[in-house]
């Protein structure tokens, strides 16, 4: 039973390690768990995520959540995991994002990309540990201010749906793995790590069909694009599930360089002949609900 729903977005009040969601039903996951050792969101030590006693136990917690994400995600689905790093009490950078990424790989996930979110306005950081005497720096712990986080692109296999055309840059170039065009937005509520809306928006656009999905089997509709350049015009279908299922189709091409692109149509990737419905997007750590928005 849902905690709240308006017919479009639905909230479930439950442990993210035991989600009341049907298996193999989610097309896209976009989430950002509590970061290790930064804030304590509740007092229950057995359930809390982010306040574990060691980095290893934190990684175990995230893996447990993503075991459940793996269950509910469709075989052609995609998951995006946003993580920032943390320091130990003695000032050592812990490498939390990559510890988690390697653990997820070991647990069966395919790590497709490490996207660097280059922040336009990073949070100010404390210079605790720096000592001054008579205005002169004598001893300290200076380091460069962290201005990036990781966004890992994860899939269950190579047969996943994607629409790179939906997230091309203003110059029609393929999106690179450093994202500098995510604009920060202030949040007045009592939450210190809200998603800027551009972040989940890009992930959702890259992972779900703008046209929708089959209301019967859930397969996403593919974008049919015409590419024109100096050598001529080529038609391509975007949606990796089409490319994987029809490898000999000369029109099913995943990457064609062109100087101009035109979306000609959308087409189903199944033979169900059912009505279209929206894709399903999940955020196991809802926070302020930016992904739902």
N, C-alpha and C positions, 0 to 999 in steps of 0.2 A: 504494500500500500504506500502511495506517495505521501510525503509530508506536505507538499504544496504543488499545485499545478494551475497554469492558466490556459492549458490546451496546446501550448507551444513549448514552453519550458516546464520541466518537472524537477522538483527537489525531493531527494530521499534523505531521511535522517537516519544514518546507519554508519557502521564502521566500513571504511573503504576496502578493508580486507575481506568483507562479506557483503557484497553489494546485491540488493534485491533486483537484479537486472538479468534478463534472459541471455543465455549463452549465445555467442556468435551473432549478436544483434546490433552492435555498435560499429558505425563506419569510421569514426574519427575520435581520437582522445587527445585533448589538450589540457595539460595540468602542470601545476607547480607545487610540490609538497612543501611543508615547513622546512626551512633549511636547518642543517645540523647546528645545534648549540647557540642559536641566535635568539629565539624567543620561545617561551613556554605558553602554549595555548590552552592547556588544561592541567589539572593536578593529578590525574590518574596515571601513575607511573607505568602500569601495564599496557595502557592503550595509547599513551601520548607518543607522537612522532615528532622528532626534532630535539628531544631532550634526553636521548639515550646516553648511557654512561660512556660508551666508546663509539668511534666512527664505524667499527665493524657491526655493532648492533643497529646503528642507524641504517646502514646498507641493508641489513637483514629485513628491517621494517619496510623499506622501499621495495625490495624484491617481493615481499609478501603481498603488498598492494598490487604490484604489477603481475603477480601470478593471477590475481583476480581480473585485472585488466586484460590479460591474455585470454581468459575464459570468455569474457563478454565481447571482445573485439572480433569482428568478422575476419575470415581468413584473408580477404582482400582489403582489410582496413589498415589504418595507419595511426600511430601514437606519437605524440610530441611531449617531451619531458623537459621542462625548464628548471635548471638548477644553478645555484650560485655556490661558491666555495666558502670555506670556513677556516679559521685559524685555531690552533690548539692554545692552551693556556700559556705555553712558553713561546708563542709567536710563530710556530711552524705552520705553513700552508698545508692543509690536509689532503687536497686533491679529491674532495668528496665527489664532484661530478663524474670524474673518470673511474673512481672506485665503483660507483653505482653502475656506470655504463658497462664496465667489464663484467660485473656480477650479473647484469641482465643478459649479456651475451652468453655467459656460461649457463644461463638458465633457459636458453632457447630462442632469445630474441635476435632478430637481425638488425644490426646498427647500420642504418643507411647513410647517415650524415651527422656531423657535429656542426651545428649552426652557431656562430658567434653573434650574440646580441650585443652590439656596440652601443652603449648607452649615451644618449645626448646629455643627460643631466644625472650623473651618478651620485649616490648618497655620499655626503661628507663622512670622512672616517676619522676616528680618534687618533691622536698622537700619543696615547698613553704609553709610558715607558721612556719618553724622551726627557732628558734632564738638561736644564739650563742653569748657568751660573754667571751672574753679572752680564746677562744678555747674550752670552756666547754659548753656542751649542757645544757641550763637552762630551756627552755620551747619549746615544739614543737608539731608536728603533725605526728610523725613517724607512719608508718604502713608497713606491709609486702607488697612487690611488687606483683601486680596482674600478674599472669602467666597463666590464663586460660580464656576461653570464653565458652559460651553455644552453642550447636548445637541441636535444637529441631527437633525431627522427628514427623511429623504431617501427619495424613491421614483423609479421609472423613468418613471412616468406618473401620471395621476389615477385610473387604474383599479386601485387597490390595495386589499387587504383590510385592514380595521381593525375593532376591537371596542371602541369607547369605553365601552360598558357595563361592560366588565371592569375598568376603572381609574377608575370614578367615586369621588368622595370619600365619606366616612362620611355626609354629608348628602345623598347621591344627586345631587350637582351634577356637571356636566361638568368634567373635569379642566382646570385652567388651565395656562398655559405657564410658571408659576413653581412649581417642586416644592420644597416645604419639609418634606415628610414622608419624606425618605430618611434613615434612621437610620444613623449611622456605626457600624462595628464594628471593633474592634482586630484587627490581624494581627501575629502574633509572628514571622513569617518575614522573610527578607531581601528584602523588596519594599516600596517606599515609596509606592506609588500604587495600592493595591488597590481594586477596585470594592466599595462597600457592596452587599450582596446585593439590597437594595430597588431599586437603580437598574436592573440588567438585568431584574429580575423585572417591574417596571412596563412596560418596553419590550416584553418578550416577551408579556405579557398583552394589551397594546394591539395587537399585530401578528399574533398567532396564535390560532387557534380552540381553546378549551378542549376541544371535542369531538373535534378531530383533523382530518385531511385525507383526501381520497380516495386510496386505495392505488394507484389506476390513473393518474389524471391529476394528482393533487396539489392539486386545488382544496380550499379550506378550507370546513368546515361553518359555517353561519350560525346565530347566536343569534336565536331568535324571542322577542320581549319584549312584554309587555302593560304599557302605560302608563295609569295612571288619575289624572285630576285633576278639577278642578271642572267641566270641560266634558264629561267623559265618559271613555270607555276607547278606546284606539287600540292596534292591534297593529303592531309594527315589526320588520323583519328587519335585524339588524346584520351587516355584511359589505359593504364598498363595491363588491366585485365583483358582488354581486347588484343593488345599486342602479344601477350603470352598465349592466348587461346587460338590466335590466328597467325602463327609466325611466318606463314608463306604469303600472307596478304600484302601485296606491294603498296597498298594505301595505308597500312597500319604501321606508321613510322613514328618513333618516340621523339626524335629530335631532328628537325630540318631547319637549317639556317636560312633566313629570308629577310628581305628588307621591308616587307609589309605582310601583315597577317590579317586575315578576315575570317571570322567565325561564320561558316555557311549554315550549319544546322546542328541539332543534337539528335543522337540516335540511341536506342536501347542496346544493351549488350547481352540481352537474353531473348528468348522467344515466348515469353509468358503472355505478352499482349495485355498487360494489366495497367491500371492507372498509375501515374507517378505520384510519389509522396516525398516529403523532404528526407534527407539523410539524417541519421541519428548521431549527435555529437555528445560526448561525455567528458565531464571534469570531475574526477574522484575527490579533489580538494577544492570545493566550490569557492571558498573565501567570500568575496563580495559579489560573485556571480558574473564577472565580466565575460567569461566564456559563454554563459547562457545568453547574455545580452547580444 
